[in-house]
Amino acid sequence: MNIENKTVLITGANRGIGRALVNEALRRGAKRAYAGTRGPLQIADERVTPLTLDVTSISQIQQAVGEIHSLDVLINNAGIAIYDDLSDIEVIEKHLAVNFLGPLRMTHAFLPLLKRSKGAIVNNLSMVGLAALPVIPSYSISKAAAFNMTQSLRALLVASGVTVHSVVLGPVDTDMNRGFDIPKASTESAARGIFDGLENGEEDIFPDPASQSIAEGWRNGVVKTLEQQFKAFASESAAAVA
Ligand SMILES: NC(=O)c1ccc[n+]([C@@H]2O[C@H](COP(=O)([O-])OP(=O)(O)OC[C@H]3O[C@@H](n4cnc5c(N)ncnc54)[C@H](OP(=O)(O)O)[C@@H]3O)[C@@H](O)[C@H]2O)c1
């Protein structure tokens, strides 16, 4: 996958990592960047098309589908993170609606276009989806669910030619983690790392120093081994039924 001359859709594109992804896509020569936002967006570059897109809104997703005629890369970036202690079910539901069901709905909606281009789905996930950070447990659950979903979609879409990538993000300097006094990567470097990983064909992308520190262990670890075994089991079962 080379971003040059490709068409990219990024959700949550008005600030933070999403905004940096739009800039990085343009820097790499993307033909068009669809920038999904809940509010108004001003980017002067004529290759950017703003889209009103709340990922929890089925009608806004359908409207966006109607406005896009071809798509190579869908980046599910929009997300929320609320501090909690798992005592309020509504907070868990809110995280699941945006961070898990949002990317799933977007995937279903744009799959026909992605199948046509043999494109890619990139899901911006988090290290806390691999092990819960108990100050944001609902957020951690939603990212774990989205990670698990990414593994299944990756296997389910093999025959279609659509690739599915997880981005295992560590701390990045955005509004989302203002409360954490820890080293953070810049949004620009995270965006570069995400597109580098995609262009290198990495299934799981580790785009910042904190996530890179676990990349090798992850790639050679028991969870990745199990994912590959389960994927093989699924394709053998499908072949046996056919
Ligand atoms: N920053 C980090 O350290 C970090 C670490 C791991 C993973 N991540 C993940 O990276 C992604 C981007 O995070 P960020 O740090 O850039 O966060 P951010 O600065 O807080 O920006 C979040 C973006 O998501 C949008 N958004 C929220 N709810 C939405 C909805 N229902 N529909 C559409 N857009 C919605 C926001 O739009 P509004 O402006 O309208 O609110 C904003 O554009 C998220 O998925 C996050 O979980 C971030």
The ligand as a MOL file (V3000), in Angstrom:
LIG
                    3D

  0  0  0     0  0            999 V3000
M  V30 BEGIN CTAB
M  V30 COUNTS 48 52 0 0 0
M  V30 BEGIN ATOM
M  V30 1 N -3.6890 10.3810 22.6100 0
M  V30 2 C -3.2980 9.1950 23.0290 0
M  V30 3 O -2.4110 9.0860 23.8910 0
M  V30 4 C -3.9160 7.9400 22.4760 0
M  V30 5 C -3.3820 6.7200 22.9150 0
M  V30 6 C -3.9270 5.5400 22.4290 0
M  V30 7 C -4.9500 5.5830 21.5020 0
M  V30 8 N -5.4510 6.7910 21.0890 0 CHG=1
M  V30 9 C -6.5520 6.7520 20.1330 0
M  V30 10 O -6.2620 7.5850 19.0110 0
M  V30 11 C -7.4840 8.1180 18.4890 0
M  V30 12 C -7.3690 9.6330 18.4020 0
M  V30 13 O -7.1880 10.1250 19.7200 0
M  V30 14 P -6.6570 11.5920 20.0420 0
M  V30 15 O -5.6530 11.4410 21.1080 0
M  V30 16 O -6.3510 12.3130 18.7910 0 CHG=-1
M  V30 17 O -7.9850 12.1780 20.7280 0
M  V30 18 P -8.6140 13.6480 20.7840 0
M  V30 19 O -7.5530 14.6700 20.5750 0
M  V30 20 O -9.4170 13.6770 22.0220 0
M  V30 21 O -9.5550 13.6590 19.5000 0
M  V30 22 C -10.6240 12.7500 19.4500 0
M  V30 23 C -11.2810 12.9120 18.0940 0
M  V30 24 O -12.3660 11.9930 18.0130 0
M  V30 25 C -13.5320 12.7190 17.6660 0
M  V30 26 N -14.7430 12.0780 18.1550 0
M  V30 27 C -15.1240 11.7940 19.4280 0
M  V30 28 N -16.3340 11.2150 19.4480 0
M  V30 29 C -16.7190 11.1250 18.1310 0
M  V30 30 C -17.8690 10.6140 17.4930 0
M  V30 31 N -18.9190 10.0960 18.1630 0
M  V30 32 N -17.9300 10.6710 16.1310 0
M  V30 33 C -16.9100 11.1980 15.4160 0
M  V30 34 N -15.8070 11.7310 15.9810 0
M  V30 35 C -15.7190 11.6760 17.3230 0
M  V30 36 C -13.3150 14.0900 18.2780 0
M  V30 37 O -14.2190 15.0100 17.6930 0
M  V30 38 P -14.7370 16.3420 18.4990 0
M  V30 39 O -13.6500 17.3660 18.3540 0
M  V30 40 O -16.0060 16.6720 17.8100 0
M  V30 41 O -14.9320 15.9130 19.9280 0
M  V30 42 C -11.8570 14.3130 17.9160 0
M  V30 43 O -11.7460 14.6920 16.5690 0
M  V30 44 C -8.5910 7.6430 19.4270 0
M  V30 45 O -9.2080 6.4960 18.8990 0
M  V30 46 C -7.8340 7.2920 20.7010 0
M  V30 47 O -8.5140 6.3360 21.4680 0
M  V30 48 C -4.9460 7.9550 21.5560 0
M  V30 END ATOM
M  V30 BEGIN BOND
M  V30 1 1 1 2
M  V30 2 2 2 3
M  V30 3 1 2 4
M  V30 4 1 4 5
M  V30 5 2 4 48
M  V30 6 2 5 6
M  V30 7 1 6 7
M  V30 8 2 7 8
M  V30 9 1 8 9
M  V30 10 1 8 48
M  V30 11 1 9 10
M  V30 12 1 9 46
M  V30 13 1 10 11
M  V30 14 1 11 12
M  V30 15 1 11 44
M  V30 16 1 12 13
M  V30 17 1 13 14
M  V30 18 2 14 15
M  V30 19 1 14 16
M  V30 20 1 14 17
M  V30 21 1 17 18
M  V30 22 2 18 19
M  V30 23 1 18 20
M  V30 24 1 18 21
M  V30 25 1 21 22
M  V30 26 1 22 23
M  V30 27 1 23 24
M  V30 28 1 23 42
M  V30 29 1 24 25
M  V30 30 1 25 26
M  V30 31 1 25 36
M  V30 32 1 26 27
M  V30 33 1 26 35
M  V30 34 2 27 28
M  V30 35 1 28 29
M  V30 36 1 29 30
M  V30 37 2 29 35
M  V30 38 1 30 31
M  V30 39 2 30 32
M  V30 40 1 32 33
M  V30 41 2 33 34
M  V30 42 1 34 35
M  V30 43 1 36 37
M  V30 44 1 36 42
M  V30 45 1 37 38
M  V30 46 2 38 39
M  V30 47 1 38 40
M  V30 48 1 38 41
M  V30 49 1 42 43
M  V30 50 1 44 45
M  V30 51 1 44 46
M  V30 52 1 46 47
M  V30 END BOND
M  V30 END CTAB
M  END
